[in-house]
Amino acid sequence: MAGSNPTPYYTPTSKPTPTSHHSSLPLKKPNLYSLIAITFLCSVFYFTGVWHSSTTGAGAGSSSVVITTTSLPCFPSKNTSTSPSSSTTSTKKLDFTTHHSAAYDGAAPDDAIKIYPVCDIKYSEYTPCEDPERSLKFNRRRLIYRERHCPEKNEVLKCRIPAPYGYKNPFKWPVSRDVAWYANVPHKELTVEKAVQNWIRYEGDKFRFPGGGTMFPNGADAYIDDIAKLINLKDGSIRTAIDTGCGVASWGAYLLSRNIIAMSFAPRDSHEAQVQFALERGVPALIGVIASKRLPYPSRAFDMAHCSRCLIPWGEYDGTYLIEVDRVLRPGGFWILSGPPINWKRHWKGWDRTREDLYAEQNKIEQVAKRLCWKKFVEKDDIAIWQKPFNHMKCTEFRKRNKNPPMCPTQDPDKAWYTKIETCLTPLPEVASEEDLAGGQLEKWPKRLNAIPPRISRGTVDGVTAEVFQKDSELWKRRVSYYKSVNNQLDQPGRYRNILDMNAFLGGFAANLVNDPVWVMNIVPVEVKTNTLGAIYERGLIGTYQSWCEAMSTYPRTYDLIHANSVFTLYENRCEMEDIVLELDRILRPEGSVIIRDDVDILIRVKRIADGLNWDSLIVDHEDGPLEREKLFFAVKTYSTAPATQPSKTT
């Protein structure tokens, strides 16, 4: 077993069968007539089954799958009861040939398992929609070439992305915050480029992360302490944050101990593997850039936004980028800026820029912030903080005199998947008085997690009421408990850290893991009818939009556990199942786990693809028992790496 974790890893095929969900009502003592009747019926059904099997052809190929189930004896004894303790468990081989006629995506004919080869080692860090080679075909203006540009259908790889030779299981959290294996992310560039700034150090077979940054040479913890002297980071009013141009995400890493979770993003650029390092540390991050498209988050999502020398030209292009920050920032939220041009009078020589240039840059930022109706909250030493207004009542009056940028016309402020950034101000929900908070007041963390999100209580999430929210919360409490009974590694601290929920709905799965040492990336697919990502953020959770017909903006081997609720049903006839499963294989760590909940027909097809990827897998019954068509697919990606030396194949 690879890695440093001595705990045996979960293998689905070695787990005991889940307990039965039959009722525990006692049976009456059988008499002679009932025994004769039962014997007769069992015999009839048996011979009917034998006759049916013979007519369908004993030699016909069959597609079978192992499903764990529970059974009761045909002839109950005098002392028989149907309590779970007395039910017997069995592994039953079911033949689905005559019952499932749906076409199989990607399978070879005649029930042969399609075996997926390992890709060339050059694809070890392949990010399909942020491929450096493909990006060169696009406009370099405003970093458009750094945005998502996915491969055409005929360019999609049909192979397994290899882990680099020597790959090991990451260190457990919180140790992983400060140390990672060199073999897992074999890049030393940042240790040279950012040596003075104390981002990362290379020591033997490991990387160490001292927590430094360009504007916090004394470490992220001390830097956050400085911020905490200016705004309150302790009372739970600030829970979600966004870090633009995050580096190796030390700011987000050290916020976690303060119960603040940050969505960190940075482009795949010359700072090699910065987001990859963040994820290897166990810190939430995505590949991303603020350019011509909206950030993939809903409006009013974050309590705090941050830029520490992120090199984003905030005052240029009519303030477009700051306008986008305004869209995703909550009413009353804070924007924190450190680095050029803040405190330019002290640093201008070290930044190798003129005083006039830096003064002009800061003046542009101040003017854009003023036009957005932001208030300059404080500026002290190297840190400046602005605050977004609680509502737009006063702003409306101000904008009668200054109409640049204009208010956006009627639009969906939460639409953010390949949506063009607009140079207009996103209007806040209307309020009755100047003291009201637009969109509704949020509870402080941790009460926020289980409180009814204001978007739901105000009726702005189509079809989702407070009652629906409460029922969903109870449902996922029961489901997560069941998951842990099947995969006991979910209860082992440190076994999993980075978790992905591919179809999160209201974030119920993540909410029931919040007390574990994990974080969950909640995905709301853009194809779903109801956009619930805003409500997820109002619970104090994080997530993003995604279409699973495309690759995710993350590196290979990002997640320790992936959960998918009805994802494959959602994408039926939209895109190929094979490509979705291959994407899961790309972003799942070696020995990472998968839980897929879907219709049994769908799961049989998923399992065949998983078998071709050499996953260990098992389909088990629904938590409500074997009569439910919906089943659960548990799998573990087997450990494998590229060989020690592997010359690239010629193409």
JOFEN-V478169 format. One line per field, one symbol per residue. phi: phi as a letter, one per 30 degrees, with the letter a starting at -180 (. if undefined). psi: psi as a letter, one per 40 degrees, with the letter a starting at -180 (. if undefined). burial: I if it has 9 or more other C-alpha atoms within 8 Angstrom, else O. A space follows every 50 residues. Layout:
phi->???
psi->???
burial->???
//
This chain:
phi->.djcdddeddbddcdddeddcddcddcdddcddddddddddddedddddd ddddddjdcddbcbbdbdabbcddcdddcdbcdedcdccbccccccedcb cddcdidddhidddccddddddcecdcecbdedddddcdddhidddddbd ddedcddcbcddddeiebdddddcedecabddddbdbceddcdceddida bcbicbcccdjdaecbddjdddddeddddcbdcccidcbcbbccidicid dddddedcicccccbaddbddeiddddedddiceabdaacbccdddbddh ccdabbbchdiddddchhiedddddeddddeidcccbbjecdiddccedd dhbdddddddddddddddedddidcddabbhcbbbcbdddacdddddddd cbccdddddeacdcdabhcddccbddddedbdbdddcdijdcdddceeec ddeeddddicceiccdddddddddedddddddedddcdddccejdbbcbc cdbdhcidddddcddcdbbbddccdddddcdcdddddddicbladacddb dddaddidcdbbcbchdddeceicadeeddddddddccdeidcbbccade edddddddddddciddbacbdddcjdddddbbccbbdddabddebbdddd c
psi->hiaehehhihhdeeiihiiifiifhiiihiiddddddddddddddddddd dddddehdeiiihiihhhiiiiidhhidehifiddeiiiihhhhhedeeh eiihheiiifehhhhhihiideedfhgdefhddddeeihehffdeeahgi iideehifihhiiihehihiiihedddeiihdddgghedddddfddefdi ihhbeiiigeeiidegdeiddddddddeediheeeedhdiihhhgebefd dddeddeefhhhhhiiihadghfdddddddefhhiihiihbeiiifiiif dhdhihhgfefhgdeifffddddddddehiheiihhhiahehfdddeddd efiidddddddddddddddddefihhdihhbehihihiidifdddddded dhehiihiihiheehfhfhhhifihhiiiiidieeihheihiiiheddde ihhddddefehhehidddddddddddddddddddddgeedehhedidhih hegdbeeddddeedeifiihhhhhieeidhhedddddeeeiiaiiiheei iigiiifdidhhhhhfddddehedihddddddddddehiheiihhhhiid dddddddddddeefihihhiiieeieehdhihhhihhihiiiidhhiiii .
burial->OOOOOOOOOOIIOOOOIIOIOOOOOOOOOOOOOOIOOIIOOIOOOOOOOO OOIOOOOOOOOOOIIIIIIIOOOOOOOOOOIIIIOOIOOIOOOOIIIOOO OOOOOIIOOOIOIIOIOOIIIOIIOIIOIIIOOIIIOOOIOOIIIIIOII IOOOOOOOIIIIIIIOIIIIIIIOOIIIIIIIIIIOOOOIIOOIIOIIII IIOOOIIIIIIIIIIIIOIIIIIIOOIIOOOIIOOIIIIIIIIIIIOIII IIIIIIOOOIIIIIIIIIOOOIIIIIIIIIIIIIIIIIIOIOIIIOIIII IIIIIIIIIOOOOIIOOOIIIIIIIIIIIIIIIIIIIIIIIIIIOOOIOO OOIOIOOIIOIIOIIOOIIIIIIIIOOOIOOIIIIIIIIIIIIOIOOOIO OOOOIOIIOOOOIOOIIOOOIOIIIIOIOOIOOOOIIIIOOOOIIOOIIO OOIIIIIOIOIOOIIIOOIOOIIOOIIOIIOIIIOIIIIIOOOOOIIIII IIIIOIIIIIIIIIOOIIIIIIIIIIOOOOIIIIIIIIIIIIIIIIIIIO IOIIIIIIIIIIIIIIIIIOIIOOOIIIIIIIIIIIIIIIIIIIIIIIII OIIIIIIIIIIIIOIIIIIIIIOOIIOIOIIIIIIIIIOOIIOOOOOOOO O
//
